[in-house]
Amino acid sequence: EVQLVESGGGLIQPGRSLRLSCAASGFSFDDYAMHWVRQAPGKALEWVSGISWNIVDTAYADSVKGRFTISRDNARKSLHLQMSNLRVEDTAFYYCATYFGSGSYYDHWGQGTLVTVSS
Amino acid sequence: DIQMTQSPSTLSASVGDRVTITCRASQTISRWLAWYQQKPGKAPKLLIYKASNLEIGVPSRFSGNGSGTEFTLTISSLQPDDFATYYCQQYNSFGQGTKLEI
């Protein structure tokens, strides 16, 4: 069974940094691109960042470019999102998801971790 | 970037109804469109990919159609479990969601 388990969320002050992690199991992790998608409370889904299976390619939403860094460790089957200079508007549930590139869709999602940026 | 626009934003319906949600892309995307269902407090769940392919385990009352810039998600006979929010998606762009309510 595919499992994605996010961790690392919490309450953090504006301007500070936070690192999210996603532990994967039940599938060949290094066969998949992995992405982060977030959802502010009561709002729509918003793509944040993605990384290719071989770590060669990364991409970021304009809203986080220069502040967030995506990474992965295929040996440990883990995905990470280093978030710095956090803003109030970064408050959201953050989901990691497997991205099936051949079909351009997200087929498995974690349960999400909540990041609250507030003073 | 491609923009995805869903309509309606909210849809009121009853058990047994047939409902259709529309998603429009700002430029042609062939059939590279997926639909997701999300219930409160839960992660999104993939329903349909490549516009009309039903994900394994998804009931056959769900169907998708369309190509180019206009797509639809249809639920043929609403069940109580179907009241949720639905999103369309193309690569890194999501629609704004359609809340299906009683």
Backbone of each chain as ProteinMPNN parsed JSONL, in Angstrom:
{"seq_chain_A": "EVQLVESGGGLIQPGRSLRLSCAASGFSFDDYAMHWVRQAPGKALEWVSGISWNIVDTAYADSVKGRFTISRDNARKSLHLQMSNLRVEDTAFYYCATYFGSGSYYDHWGQGTLVTVSS", "coords_chain_A": {"N_chain_A": [[0.843, -1.195, 0.0], [0.565, 2.174, -0.889], [2.049, 4.768, 0.905], [2.264, 8.03, 2.132], [3.679, 10.19, 4.329], [3.569, 13.15, 5.869], [5.516, 15.493, 7.796], [6.663, 17.891, 10.256], [5.35, 20.303, 10.283], [3.871, 23.205, 11.911], [3.505, 25.92, 14.308], [4.887, 28.987, 13.484], [6.915, 31.9, 13.506], [6.648, 34.855, 11.44], [9.167, 35.308, 8.944], [10.847, 33.372, 9.877], [12.306, 30.017, 9.564], [11.437, 26.735, 8.327], [11.343, 23.197, 8.048], [9.868, 20.823, 6.081], [8.999, 17.362, 5.879], [8.529, 14.324, 4.025], [7.715, 11.082, 4.27], [8.011, 8.189, 2.398], [6.491, 5.11, 1.38], [5.822, 1.753, 0.221], [5.958, 1.816, -2.531], [7.952, 2.231, -5.537], [9.947, 4.597, -4.876], [11.94, 6.085, -6.21], [11.106, 6.034, -8.793], [9.337, 8.001, -9.301], [8.43, 11.404, -9.924], [8.125, 13.957, -7.47], [5.956, 16.104, -5.681], [5.024, 19.137, -3.957], [2.027, 20.365, -2.707], [-0.111, 22.902, -1.62], [-2.661, 24.121, 0.64], [-4.419, 26.707, 1.705], [-6.421, 27.41, 4.6], [-9.778, 26.767, 3.885], [-9.457, 27.447, 1.243], [-8.487, 27.017, -2.265], [-6.592, 24.332, -3.835], [-3.083, 24.7, -4.252], [-0.306, 24.528, -6.242], [3.058, 24.054, -5.221], [5.797, 23.173, -5.442], [8.053, 21.036, -7.301], [9.972, 18.035, -7.947], [12.129, 16.124, -9.965], [12.43, 12.552, -10.583], [15.101, 11.863, -10.598], [16.348, 13.952, -9.418], [17.349, 15.914, -10.983], [15.806, 17.952, -12.099], [14.035, 20.742, -10.846], [11.221, 22.684, -9.756], [9.371, 25.68, -9.053], [6.647, 27.469, -7.617], [5.895, 30.868, -8.395], [5.3, 32.316, -6.131], [6.818, 31.253, -4.09], [9.369, 31.049, -4.936], [12.835, 31.299, -4.531], [12.628, 31.356, -1.821], [11.789, 28.872, -0.882], [13.048, 25.513, -0.893], [13.174, 22.514, -2.555], [13.892, 19.079, -2.006], [15.164, 15.712, -2.211], [15.706, 12.403, -0.958], [16.559, 9.6, -2.285], [17.524, 7.167, -1.393], [16.662, 7.06, 1.23], [14.025, 7.304, 0.812], [12.598, 9.744, 1.001], [11.166, 13.02, 0.986], [11.654, 16.511, 0.942], [10.958, 19.862, 2.078], [12.389, 22.798, 2.342], [11.687, 25.68, 3.948], [12.037, 29.089, 3.986], [12.254, 32.46, 5.328], [9.522, 32.831, 5.999], [6.111, 33.738, 5.39], [3.011, 35.276, 6.417], [1.088, 34.588, 4.584], [1.883, 32.096, 3.753], [0.709, 30.274, 5.328], [-0.883, 27.22, 5.589], [-2.171, 23.931, 4.78], [0.17, 21.524, 3.92], [0.754, 19.299, 1.391], [2.38, 16.347, 0.329], [2.858, 14.709, -2.787], [2.712, 12.091, -5.196], [3.75, 12.344, -8.531], [2.548, 11.493, -11.569], [4.095, 11.6, -14.34], [3.721, 10.846, -17.021], [1.064, 11.008, -17.406], [0.372, 13.375, -16.344], [-0.687, 13.876, -13.7], [-1.581, 13.696, -10.18], [-1.254, 10.949, -8.303], [-1.117, 9.81, -5.758], [-1.475, 10.963, -2.439], [-0.276, 12.516, 0.57], [-1.399, 12.894, 3.996], [-1.186, 15.45, 4.789], [0.376, 18.316, 6.362], [0.122, 20.883, 8.737], [1.068, 24.189, 8.424], [1.461, 27.072, 10.209], [1.84, 30.411, 10.033], [2.498, 32.968, 12.037], [2.617, 35.804, 14.18]], "CA_chain_A": [[0.0, 0.0, 0.0], [1.313, 3.434, -0.958], [1.868, 5.673, 2.045], [3.042, 9.262, 2.192], [3.433, 10.761, 5.645], [4.251, 14.433, 6.047], [5.81, 15.92, 9.156], [7.452, 19.107, 10.35], [4.542, 21.506, 10.364], [3.701, 23.795, 13.235], [3.345, 27.369, 14.408], [6.18, 29.616, 13.291], [6.803, 33.35, 13.332], [7.068, 35.38, 10.129], [10.597, 35.498, 8.756], [11.611, 32.204, 10.327], [12.42, 28.893, 8.634], [10.835, 25.463, 8.732], [11.619, 22.128, 7.086], [8.878, 19.767, 6.015], [9.463, 16.087, 5.345], [7.505, 13.39, 3.571], [8.253, 9.724, 4.25], [7.278, 7.383, 1.422], [6.621, 3.662, 1.458], [4.85, 0.989, -0.541], [6.129, 1.954, -3.98], [9.333, 2.544, -5.941], [10.03, 6.049, -4.708], [12.797, 6.735, -7.197], [10.476, 6.007, -10.118], [8.343, 9.052, -9.364], [8.598, 12.791, -9.531], [7.387, 14.257, -6.255], [5.561, 17.504, -5.622], [4.333, 19.691, -2.805], [0.836, 21.157, -3.006], [-0.604, 23.44, -0.353], [-4.057, 24.574, 0.666], [-4.762, 27.589, 2.812], [-7.728, 27.024, 5.152], [-10.944, 27.223, 3.15], [-9.089, 27.891, -0.106], [-8.234, 25.993, -3.273], [-5.265, 23.736, -3.902], [-2.079, 25.528, -4.924], [0.969, 23.85, -6.443], [4.172, 24.77, -4.594], [7.116, 22.821, -5.956], [8.203, 19.665, -7.749], [11.333, 17.565, -8.19], [12.129, 14.923, -10.802], [12.847, 11.319, -9.896], [16.559, 11.792, -10.519], [16.791, 15.176, -8.734], [17.948, 16.834, -11.951], [14.926, 19.1, -12.356], [13.156, 21.248, -9.8], [10.391, 23.808, -10.183], [8.747, 26.37, -7.932], [5.666, 28.517, -7.877], [6.475, 32.203, -8.252], [5.046, 32.81, -4.778], [7.779, 30.704, -3.131], [10.69, 30.992, -5.563], [13.864, 32.024, -3.794], [12.437, 31.173, -0.368], [11.61, 27.447, -0.604], [13.923, 24.6, -1.618], [12.724, 21.129, -2.53], [14.964, 18.095, -2.136], [14.731, 14.341, -1.953], [16.743, 11.403, -0.686], [15.966, 8.367, -2.815], [17.937, 6.031, -0.56], [15.834, 7.081, 2.434], [12.626, 7.441, 0.377], [12.06, 10.917, 1.668], [11.052, 14.279, 0.263], [11.746, 17.605, 1.896], [10.729, 21.228, 1.628], [12.987, 23.784, 3.233], [10.972, 26.937, 3.777], [12.685, 30.176, 4.721], [11.603, 33.772, 5.225], [8.089, 32.508, 5.901], [5.161, 34.852, 5.416], [1.682, 34.907, 6.911], [0.332, 33.972, 3.474], [2.321, 30.715, 3.564], [-0.101, 29.429, 6.204], [-1.633, 26.256, 4.767], [-1.835, 22.514, 4.845], [1.122, 21.156, 2.874], [0.648, 17.896, 1.005], [3.277, 15.791, -0.685], [2.101, 13.891, -3.723], [3.427, 11.481, -6.315], [3.336, 12.927, -9.796], [2.689, 10.574, -12.69], [4.387, 12.534, -15.417], [3.2, 10.398, -18.32], [-0.341, 11.382, -17.486], [0.249, 14.721, -15.781], [-1.61, 13.909, -12.576], [-1.081, 13.307, -8.862], [-2.043, 9.765, -8.014], [-1.16, 9.524, -4.329], [-1.291, 12.147, -1.598], [-0.187, 12.343, 1.999], [-2.532, 13.43, 4.756], [-0.933, 16.879, 4.958], [0.877, 18.86, 7.613], [-0.311, 22.273, 8.804], [2.031, 25.237, 8.747], [0.796, 28.313, 10.583], [2.813, 31.494, 10.18], [1.821, 34.022, 12.793], [3.402, 36.379, 15.267]], "C_chain_A": [[0.884, 1.252, 0.0], [1.0, 4.282, 0.268], [2.818, 6.855, 1.905], [2.683, 9.942, 3.505], [4.27, 12.022, 5.818], [4.494, 14.713, 7.53], [6.554, 17.247, 9.103], [6.656, 20.388, 10.436], [4.441, 22.024, 11.789], [3.493, 25.288, 13.153], [4.72, 28.019, 14.369], [5.973, 31.11, 13.033], [7.212, 33.782, 11.926], [8.574, 35.633, 10.092], [11.44, 34.315, 9.161], [11.6, 31.117, 9.268], [11.813, 27.631, 9.227], [11.145, 24.438, 7.651], [10.543, 21.061, 7.198], [9.51, 18.508, 5.432], [8.274, 15.234, 4.948], [8.173, 12.027, 3.462], [7.384, 8.852, 3.366], [7.511, 5.896, 1.655], [5.582, 3.014, 0.568], [4.936, 1.129, -2.043], [7.596, 2.29, -4.27], [9.504, 4.055, -5.977], [10.829, 6.709, -5.832], [12.303, 6.575, -8.631], [9.592, 7.228, -10.358], [8.93, 10.442, -9.148], [7.726, 13.019, -8.296], [7.118, 15.753, -6.187], [5.01, 17.852, -4.248], [3.182, 20.563, -3.306], [0.307, 21.664, -1.671], [-2.044, 23.934, -0.503], [-4.266, 25.418, 1.903], [-6.155, 27.219, 3.31], [-8.888, 27.627, 4.357], [-10.683, 27.646, 1.719], [-8.806, 26.7, -1.026], [-6.816, 25.424, -3.146], [-4.335, 24.643, -4.697], [-0.785, 24.73, -5.027], [2.096, 24.716, -5.887], [5.495, 24.474, -5.296], [7.127, 21.373, -6.398], [9.652, 19.329, -8.019], [11.264, 16.266, -8.979], [12.663, 13.726, -10.024], [14.342, 11.275, -9.658], [17.194, 13.064, -9.952], [17.393, 16.199, -9.708], [17.126, 18.111, -12.098], [14.098, 19.452, -11.13], [12.368, 22.432, -10.352], [9.671, 24.377, -8.975], [7.676, 27.323, -8.425], [6.336, 29.872, -7.657], [6.374, 32.709, -6.816], [6.065, 32.316, -3.754], [9.204, 30.688, -3.676], [11.679, 31.869, -4.808], [13.752, 31.879, -2.29], [12.348, 29.699, 0.013], [12.599, 26.642, -1.452], [13.418, 23.181, -1.446], [13.931, 20.214, -2.693], [14.394, 16.721, -1.865], [15.945, 13.474, -1.686], [16.164, 10.066, -1.11], [16.347, 7.145, -1.975], [17.066, 5.93, 0.684], [14.348, 7.225, 2.114], [11.956, 8.621, 1.074], [12.127, 12.147, 0.778], [11.064, 15.396, 1.303], [11.397, 18.939, 1.246], [11.3, 22.161, 2.687], [12.348, 25.127, 2.949], [11.655, 28.016, 4.615], [11.938, 31.477, 4.481], [10.087, 33.619, 5.101], [7.23, 33.753, 6.094], [3.819, 34.354, 5.944], [0.902, 34.161, 5.826], [0.823, 32.571, 3.106], [1.548, 29.744, 4.464], [-0.993, 28.521, 5.365], [-1.341, 24.832, 5.243], [-0.911, 22.226, 3.659], [1.036, 19.653, 2.644], [1.82, 17.526, 0.095], [2.466, 14.835, -1.544], [3.024, 13.301, -4.776], [2.864, 12.04, -7.607], [3.617, 11.937, -10.917], [2.848, 11.395, -13.951], [3.801, 12.146, -16.761], [1.741, 10.789, -18.503], [-0.63, 12.748, -16.915], [-0.79, 14.774, -14.665], [-0.925, 13.409, -11.299], [-1.887, 12.11, -8.387], [-2.068, 9.364, -6.545], [-0.786, 10.77, -3.549], [-1.072, 11.725, -0.146], [-1.38, 12.981, 2.684], [-2.373, 14.92, 5.033], [-0.369, 17.227, 6.327], [0.602, 20.357, 7.608], [0.837, 23.176, 9.224], [1.258, 26.517, 9.025], [1.858, 29.369, 10.835], [2.098, 32.671, 10.823], [2.746, 34.532, 13.891], [2.665, 36.268, 16.598]], "O_chain_A": [[1.823, 1.367, 0.787], [-0.161, 4.486, 0.622], [4.002, 6.701, 1.604], [1.515, 10.235, 3.759], [5.497, 11.974, 5.902], [3.767, 14.229, 8.397], [7.015, 17.673, 8.044], [7.229, 21.458, 10.642], [4.867, 21.37, 12.741], [3.327, 25.851, 12.071], [5.613, 27.647, 15.132], [4.986, 31.52, 12.424], [8.042, 33.127, 11.295], [9.171, 36.101, 11.061], [12.624, 34.252, 8.83], [10.977, 31.26, 8.216], [11.693, 27.478, 10.442], [11.203, 24.777, 6.469], [10.332, 20.475, 8.259], [10.424, 18.572, 4.61], [7.167, 15.395, 5.461], [9.087, 11.837, 2.659], [6.169, 8.778, 3.553], [8.591, 5.48, 2.074], [4.586, 3.636, 0.201], [4.079, 0.616, -2.762], [8.371, 2.591, -3.362], [9.236, 4.701, -6.99], [10.443, 7.76, -6.343], [13.003, 6.939, -9.576], [9.148, 7.466, -11.482], [9.807, 10.638, -8.306], [6.711, 12.347, -8.11], [7.952, 16.565, -6.589], [4.59, 16.983, -3.484], [3.349, 21.385, -4.207], [0.286, 20.918, -0.692], [-2.554, 24.13, -1.606], [-4.289, 24.903, 3.021], [-6.987, 26.762, 2.526], [-8.966, 28.843, 4.179], [-11.583, 28.151, 1.046], [-8.877, 25.541, -0.616], [-5.968, 25.972, -2.443], [-4.737, 25.269, -5.678], [-0.233, 24.304, -4.012], [2.1, 25.936, -6.05], [6.221, 25.386, -5.693], [6.316, 20.57, -5.937], [10.468, 20.212, -8.287], [10.432, 15.405, -8.692], [13.262, 13.869, -8.958], [14.808, 10.729, -8.658], [18.412, 13.237, -9.998], [17.892, 17.239, -9.279], [17.674, 19.208, -12.205], [13.537, 18.581, -10.466], [12.799, 23.095, -11.296], [9.394, 23.671, -8.005], [7.784, 27.905, -9.504], [7.238, 29.999, -6.829], [7.246, 33.436, -6.341], [6.173, 32.885, -2.668], [10.141, 30.35, -2.954], [11.397, 33.024, -4.49], [14.676, 32.237, -1.559], [12.776, 29.311, 1.099], [12.941, 27.028, -2.569], [13.253, 22.703, -0.323], [14.87, 20.529, -3.423], [13.282, 16.582, -1.355], [17.057, 13.769, -2.126], [15.371, 9.466, -0.383], [15.568, 6.199, -1.865], [16.765, 4.827, 1.141], [13.512, 7.264, 3.017], [10.88, 8.49, 1.658], [13.016, 12.291, -0.061], [10.544, 15.236, 2.407], [11.525, 19.116, 0.034], [10.756, 22.29, 3.784], [12.453, 25.653, 1.841], [11.825, 27.853, 5.824], [11.113, 31.59, 3.574], [9.459, 34.2, 4.217], [7.569, 34.672, 6.84], [3.535, 33.156, 5.919], [0.155, 33.225, 6.113], [0.239, 31.924, 2.236], [1.723, 28.53, 4.365], [-1.766, 28.996, 4.532], [-0.401, 24.581, 5.996], [-1.186, 22.639, 2.532], [1.218, 18.849, 3.559], [2.201, 18.291, -0.79], [1.504, 14.228, -1.075], [3.994, 13.933, -5.194], [1.652, 12.191, -7.758], [4.767, 11.587, -11.182], [1.868, 11.83, -14.555], [3.427, 13.011, -17.553], [1.251, 10.887, -19.628], [-1.76, 13.23, -16.994], [-1.678, 15.626, -14.686], [0.142, 12.797, -11.333], [-3.077, 12.239, -8.1], [-2.971, 8.637, -6.13], [0.098, 11.53, -3.943], [-1.607, 10.714, 0.309], [-2.262, 13.54, 2.032], [-3.321, 15.577, 5.463], [-0.604, 16.529, 7.313], [0.82, 21.028, 6.599], [1.487, 22.952, 10.245], [0.493, 26.988, 8.183], [2.678, 29.234, 11.744], [1.212, 33.285, 10.228], [3.547, 33.784, 14.45], [3.181, 36.704, 17.627]]}, "seq_chain_B": "DIQMTQSPSTLSASVGDRVTITCRASQTISRWLAWYQQKPGKAPKLLIYKASNLEIGVPSRFSGNGSGTEFTLTISSLQPDDFATYYCQQYNSFGQGTKLEI", "coords_chain_B": {"N_chain_B": [[1.707, 30.801, -17.804], [-0.739, 28.188, -17.609], [-4.132, 28.73, -16.963], [-6.768, 27.465, -14.979], [-10.229, 27.26, -14.968], [-13.065, 26.719, -13.124], [-16.551, 25.881, -13.151], [-19.859, 25.437, -11.824], [-18.994, 27.506, -8.902], [-20.221, 26.682, -6.622], [-22.531, 24.078, -6.146], [-25.729, 23.054, -5.771], [-27.48, 20.142, -4.999], [-29.372, 17.045, -5.088], [-29.636, 13.742, -3.647], [-29.413, 11.222, -6.042], [-29.568, 12.899, -8.222], [-28.307, 13.964, -11.46], [-25.283, 15.457, -12.13], [-23.137, 18.002, -13.462], [-19.906, 19.284, -13.753], [-17.874, 21.898, -14.911], [-14.743, 22.575, -16.462], [-12.44, 24.86, -17.629], [-9.635, 25.505, -19.656], [-7.029, 27.924, -20.064], [-5.548, 27.79, -22.332], [-5.038, 25.419, -25.0], [-4.901, 22.06, -23.868], [-4.81, 19.541, -24.781], [-5.715, 16.361, -23.813], [-4.861, 16.404, -21.245], [-5.865, 16.369, -18.43], [-6.956, 16.19, -15.081], [-9.2, 15.068, -12.495], [-10.179, 15.629, -9.125], [-11.454, 14.617, -5.935], [-12.29, 16.092, -2.886], [-12.754, 15.814, 0.539], [-13.827, 17.392, 3.612], [-11.094, 18.117, 5.72], [-9.529, 16.134, 4.671], [-7.116, 14.649, 2.384], [-6.863, 15.401, -1.144], [-8.377, 13.209, -3.568], [-7.642, 11.227, -6.32], [-9.763, 11.026, -9.091], [-10.259, 10.917, -11.889], [-8.202, 10.706, -14.765], [-6.272, 11.929, -17.577], [-8.431, 13.141, -18.827], [-10.68, 11.371, -19.223], [-10.268, 8.887, -18.113], [-11.002, 6.531, -15.699], [-9.916, 6.331, -12.409], [-8.611, 3.48, -10.699], [-10.906, 1.769, -8.667], [-12.678, 3.85, -8.377], [-16.068, 4.725, -8.419], [-18.311, 3.849, -11.115], [-20.23, 5.731, -11.669], [-19.06, 8.143, -11.894], [-17.772, 10.171, -14.447], [-15.667, 11.477, -17.038], [-15.076, 13.989, -19.521], [-14.093, 15.58, -22.603], [-11.731, 17.765, -24.327], [-8.88, 19.663, -25.434], [-9.723, 22.731, -24.568], [-11.973, 22.644, -22.978], [-13.665, 20.862, -20.481], [-15.478, 18.286, -18.746], [-16.846, 17.003, -15.707], [-18.919, 14.48, -14.754], [-21.405, 13.264, -12.609], [-23.422, 10.592, -12.436], [-25.586, 9.718, -10.858], [-26.17, 11.02, -7.976], [-24.731, 10.119, -4.887], [-24.891, 9.924, -1.269], [-22.247, 9.999, -0.324], [-20.921, 11.521, -2.16], [-20.965, 14.211, -1.787], [-18.934, 16.832, -1.683], [-15.871, 18.646, -2.355], [-14.725, 19.408, -5.598], [-11.96, 19.332, -7.782], [-10.322, 20.412, -10.751], [-7.328, 19.763, -12.654], [-4.287, 20.597, -14.253], [-1.132, 19.762, -14.908], [0.733, 21.956, -13.093], [-1.355, 23.52, -12.301], [-4.361, 24.236, -10.705], [-7.944, 24.164, -10.705], [-10.335, 26.414, -9.162], [-12.045, 25.058, -7.604], [-15.117, 23.25, -6.995], [-17.795, 23.233, -4.959], [-19.873, 20.755, -3.96], [-22.99, 20.533, -2.757], [-25.694, 19.65, -0.564]], "CA_chain_B": [[1.129, 29.648, -17.132], [-2.12, 27.864, -17.954], [-5.111, 28.967, -15.895], [-7.908, 26.559, -15.015], [-11.404, 27.916, -14.41], [-14.173, 25.801, -12.919], [-17.887, 26.415, -12.896], [-19.991, 26.596, -10.933], [-18.201, 27.433, -7.683], [-21.038, 25.897, -5.699], [-23.607, 23.38, -6.843], [-26.677, 22.416, -4.854], [-28.135, 19.017, -5.661], [-29.982, 16.05, -4.207], [-29.295, 12.347, -3.92], [-30.055, 10.721, -7.251], [-29.431, 13.854, -9.323], [-27.165, 13.937, -12.373], [-24.656, 16.774, -12.08], [-21.961, 18.198, -14.32], [-18.994, 20.385, -13.405], [-17.092, 22.272, -16.091], [-13.4, 23.132, -16.25], [-11.909, 25.45, -18.861], [-8.219, 25.856, -19.635], [-6.775, 29.184, -20.775], [-5.018, 27.402, -23.635], [-5.305, 24.008, -25.236], [-4.098, 21.122, -23.092], [-5.125, 18.209, -25.311], [-6.559, 15.676, -22.825], [-4.076, 16.304, -20.027], [-6.645, 16.938, -17.345], [-7.363, 15.269, -14.029], [-10.222, 15.513, -11.542], [-9.993, 15.15, -7.768], [-12.495, 14.834, -4.934], [-11.734, 16.355, -1.556], [-13.702, 15.963, 1.64], [-13.262, 18.249, 4.669], [-10.065, 17.544, 6.574], [-8.867, 15.01, 3.996], [-6.347, 14.955, 1.189], [-7.565, 15.141, -2.405], [-8.35, 11.838, -4.083], [-7.732, 11.199, -7.771], [-10.94, 10.355, -9.649], [-10.157, 10.749, -13.348], [-6.991, 11.238, -15.372], [-6.333, 12.043, -19.03], [-9.769, 13.642, -19.173], [-11.814, 10.448, -19.169], [-9.893, 7.583, -17.564], [-11.412, 6.375, -14.314], [-8.917, 5.725, -11.535], [-9.032, 2.197, -10.122], [-11.666, 1.855, -7.424], [-13.648, 4.953, -8.415], [-17.351, 4.214, -8.946], [-18.569, 4.144, -12.524], [-21.136, 6.868, -11.83], [-18.209, 9.278, -12.24], [-17.207, 10.132, -15.79], [-15.051, 12.711, -17.504], [-15.111, 14.162, -20.964], [-13.538, 16.836, -23.092], [-10.373, 17.858, -24.862], [-8.572, 21.027, -25.84], [-9.846, 23.714, -23.489], [-13.195, 22.475, -22.196], [-13.772, 19.534, -19.902], [-16.573, 18.123, -17.802], [-16.951, 15.875, -14.786], [-20.326, 14.176, -14.539], [-21.799, 12.222, -11.663], [-24.687, 10.218, -13.07], [-26.639, 9.597, -9.859], [-25.467, 11.414, -6.763], [-24.859, 9.359, -3.658], [-24.555, 10.77, -0.104], [-20.802, 10.092, -0.171], [-20.343, 12.352, -3.225], [-20.998, 15.631, -1.437], [-17.529, 17.14, -1.44], [-15.371, 19.655, -3.277], [-14.07, 18.797, -6.742], [-10.961, 20.176, -8.429], [-9.64, 19.969, -11.958], [-5.881, 20.043, -12.574], [-3.412, 20.336, -15.385], [0.239, 19.927, -14.41], [0.856, 22.673, -11.826], [-2.455, 24.457, -12.168], [-5.623, 23.684, -10.234], [-9.105, 25.031, -10.7], [-10.63, 26.999, -7.862], [-12.881, 24.121, -6.865], [-16.585, 23.286, -7.033], [-18.346, 22.595, -3.768], [-21.142, 20.089, -4.241], [-23.676, 20.482, -1.474], [-27.106, 19.251, -0.591]], "C_chain_B": [[-0.335, 29.445, -17.562], [-3.012, 28.084, -16.743], [-6.296, 28.025, -16.092], [-9.077, 27.226, -14.31], [-12.551, 26.923, -14.327], [-15.483, 26.55, -12.765], [-18.871, 25.266, -12.712], [-19.048, 26.476, -9.737], [-18.905, 26.591, -6.63], [-22.189, 25.3, -6.483], [-24.477, 22.686, -5.799], [-27.428, 21.327, -5.599], [-28.681, 18.049, -4.628], [-29.498, 14.657, -4.582], [-30.099, 11.864, -5.122], [-29.934, 11.645, -8.45], [-28.238, 13.505, -10.209], [-26.574, 15.342, -12.381], [-23.425, 16.807, -12.968], [-21.212, 19.435, -13.865], [-18.111, 20.635, -14.621], [-15.76, 22.878, -15.681], [-12.891, 23.631, -17.597], [-10.445, 25.836, -18.667], [-7.991, 27.11, -20.475], [-6.089, 28.965, -22.12], [-5.174, 25.895, -23.787], [-4.34, 23.109, -24.469], [-4.337, 19.685, -23.56], [-6.089, 17.518, -24.346], [-5.84, 15.524, -21.485], [-4.772, 16.984, -18.861], [-7.038, 15.853, -16.363], [-8.413, 15.921, -13.133], [-9.964, 14.848, -10.188], [-11.23, 15.46, -6.941], [-11.811, 15.091, -3.602], [-12.859, 16.542, -0.55], [-13.028, 16.751, 2.759], [-12.249, 17.505, 5.535], [-9.289, 16.398, 5.945], [-8.041, 15.501, 2.807], [-7.201, 14.743, -0.06], [-7.391, 13.69, -2.829], [-8.535, 11.898, -5.593], [-8.957, 10.412, -8.216], [-10.709, 9.951, -11.102], [-8.855, 11.375, -13.824], [-7.097, 11.16, -16.892], [-7.758, 12.252, -19.497], [-10.903, 12.658, -18.932], [-11.496, 9.081, -18.589], [-10.195, 7.511, -16.071], [-10.295, 5.707, -13.521], [-9.489, 4.425, -10.944], [-9.754, 2.429, -8.805], [-12.693, 2.969, -7.376], [-14.946, 4.437, -9.04], [-17.634, 4.692, -10.366], [-19.594, 5.257, -12.73], [-20.374, 8.165, -12.128], [-17.705, 9.103, -13.682], [-16.659, 11.491, -16.165], [-15.052, 12.765, -19.005], [-14.411, 15.466, -21.328], [-12.147, 16.704, -23.656], [-10.136, 19.307, -25.267], [-8.631, 21.985, -24.668], [-11.068, 23.511, -22.609], [-13.407, 21.027, -21.785], [-14.946, 19.489, -18.929], [-16.354, 16.903, -16.931], [-18.432, 15.683, -14.526], [-20.465, 13.076, -13.501], [-23.217, 11.839, -12.046], [-25.838, 10.143, -12.084], [-25.99, 9.815, -8.49], [-25.78, 10.491, -5.596], [-24.44, 10.248, -2.477], [-23.053, 10.993, 0.06], [-20.159, 11.065, -1.161], [-20.33, 13.841, -2.885], [-19.634, 16.014, -0.887], [-17.155, 18.304, -2.356], [-14.552, 18.965, -4.362], [-13.141, 19.81, -7.413], [-10.514, 19.552, -9.748], [-8.174, 20.413, -11.865], [-5.208, 19.721, -13.893], [-2.019, 20.736, -14.953], [0.244, 20.692, -13.087], [-0.249, 23.699, -11.602], [-3.728, 23.729, -11.767], [-6.741, 24.692, -10.473], [-9.391, 25.515, -9.282], [-11.558, 26.148, -7.022], [-14.366, 24.346, -7.077], [-17.084, 22.522, -5.826], [-19.722, 22.053, -4.099], [-21.853, 19.877, -2.904], [-25.14, 20.09, -1.653], [-27.98, 20.495, -0.647]], "O_chain_B": [[-1.058, 30.403, -17.839], [-2.681, 27.67, -15.632], [-6.763, 27.813, -17.211], [-8.936, 27.705, -13.184], [-12.961, 26.352, -15.338], [-15.519, 27.694, -12.311], [-18.742, 24.232, -13.366], [-18.377, 25.457, -9.577], [-18.269, 25.881, -5.851], [-22.75, 25.939, -7.373], [-24.004, 21.838, -5.043], [-27.95, 21.552, -6.691], [-28.47, 18.224, -3.428], [-29.015, 14.427, -5.691], [-31.31, 12.074, -5.202], [-30.173, 11.222, -9.581], [-27.292, 12.847, -9.776], [-27.293, 16.314, -12.614], [-22.764, 15.794, -13.196], [-21.8, 20.49, -13.625], [-17.658, 19.697, -15.277], [-15.665, 23.598, -14.687], [-12.914, 22.899, -18.586], [-10.069, 26.417, -17.648], [-8.676, 27.331, -21.474], [-6.058, 29.87, -22.954], [-5.414, 25.185, -22.81], [-3.134, 23.355, -24.424], [-4.093, 18.733, -22.819], [-7.174, 18.039, -24.086], [-6.16, 14.638, -20.692], [-4.336, 18.026, -18.37], [-7.406, 14.744, -16.752], [-8.5, 17.145, -13.029], [-9.587, 13.679, -10.11], [-11.953, 16.422, -7.201], [-10.867, 14.392, -3.233], [-13.787, 17.322, -0.763], [-11.8, 16.778, 2.849], [-12.515, 16.406, 6.02], [-8.478, 15.758, 6.615], [-8.239, 16.604, 2.299], [-8.164, 13.977, -0.025], [-6.402, 13.036, -2.497], [-9.463, 12.536, -6.089], [-9.171, 9.279, -7.784], [-10.931, 8.804, -11.491], [-8.453, 12.437, -13.35], [-7.915, 10.412, -17.426], [-8.222, 11.615, -20.443], [-11.979, 13.056, -18.486], [-12.358, 8.203, -18.57], [-9.707, 8.323, -15.284], [-9.791, 4.653, -13.907], [-10.694, 4.303, -10.725], [-9.29, 3.176, -7.944], [-13.494, 3.036, -6.444], [-14.914, 3.783, -10.083], [-17.246, 5.793, -10.759], [-19.807, 5.686, -13.864], [-20.964, 9.156, -12.557], [-17.27, 8.019, -14.072], [-17.121, 12.523, -15.677], [-15.031, 11.739, -19.683], [-14.172, 16.328, -20.482], [-11.475, 15.685, -23.494], [-11.081, 20.08, -25.424], [-7.701, 22.05, -23.864], [-11.181, 24.164, -21.572], [-13.343, 20.105, -22.598], [-15.352, 20.506, -18.368], [-15.761, 15.909, -17.352], [-19.123, 16.618, -14.123], [-19.733, 12.086, -13.518], [-24.12, 12.672, -11.987], [-26.969, 10.474, -12.441], [-25.355, 8.921, -7.93], [-26.932, 10.134, -5.351], [-23.712, 11.222, -2.669], [-22.629, 12.049, 0.528], [-18.983, 11.401, -1.02], [-19.747, 14.64, -3.618], [-19.231, 15.596, 0.199], [-18.006, 18.873, -3.039], [-13.779, 18.05, -4.079], [-13.488, 20.978, -7.588], [-10.348, 18.337, -9.854], [-7.831, 21.316, -11.102], [-5.51, 18.726, -14.552], [-1.755, 21.904, -14.666], [-0.186, 20.157, -12.066], [-0.096, 24.629, -10.81], [-4.125, 22.745, -12.391], [-6.524, 25.903, -10.449], [-8.759, 25.07, -8.324], [-11.832, 26.47, -5.866], [-14.819, 25.468, -7.307], [-16.835, 21.325, -5.68], [-20.624, 22.802, -4.472], [-21.378, 19.141, -2.039], [-25.718, 20.192, -2.735], [-29.206, 20.387, -0.677]]}, "name": "protein", "num_of_chains": 2, "seq": "EVQLVESGGGLIQPGRSLRLSCAASGFSFDDYAMHWVRQAPGKALEWVSGISWNIVDTAYADSVKGRFTISRDNARKSLHLQMSNLRVEDTAFYYCATYFGSGSYYDHWGQGTLVTVSSDIQMTQSPSTLSASVGDRVTITCRASQTISRWLAWYQQKPGKAPKLLIYKASNLEIGVPSRFSGNGSGTEFTLTISSLQPDDFATYYCQQYNSFGQGTKLEI"}
